[in-house]
């Protein structure tokens, strides 16, 4: 069963999300506080996607996201926010979220985002059995891991998908729209900003100097290139 955690303190919104996700074939674990969500995740280690509201009593959704990412890089995380300010979206992504949805959102949109993350977090097709080596990097496509100079780099599922896309297209300039299609899927509803923030987060992990990137370079007015 595909299992999703829904963290939302407003019971009416939470019930609406839960009912519709169950109709879409998901098993749902509910939480109304950040503390409860973290406890539920310990009890349900097979949760593959978490929907986290940002505005919560006690610890907020950003902090829940940080704590999840400290121990789990594979779970998919979507931030739910009633605010549309740019900083909320960027902050959520930089703390380790894979995606964000701004309230009010349509059921079709939310389900499509959950479906996409579920596929990337292990609910989709098996990866090919092999490796991609581009020194100093080694990408293992069987266990979905990345090493740099023999040291493991912890990646989220989205970051892994971006790295695989880059390493399969060395030296090729990729448009941001093309990256969005390849990584998030052609049916993705979101904004191009999600590409830029995930690239920024990935550079912090793979670059020797993220302020002067040499591996993931910007092609101004176009997109990005894996610099080999």
Secondary structure, DSSP 8 states (H G I E B T S, - for coil): -EEEEEE-S-HHHHHHHHHHHHHTTEEEEEESSHHHHHHHHHH-TT--EEEEESS-SSS-HHHHHHHHHHH-SSSEEEEEES---HHHHHHHHHTT-SEEEESS--HHHHHHHHHHHHIIIIIS----S-EEEETTEEEETTTTEEEETTEEE---HHHHHHHHHHHTSTT-EEEHHHHIIIII-TT--S-THHHHHHHHHHHHHH-SSGGG-SSEEEETTTEEEE--
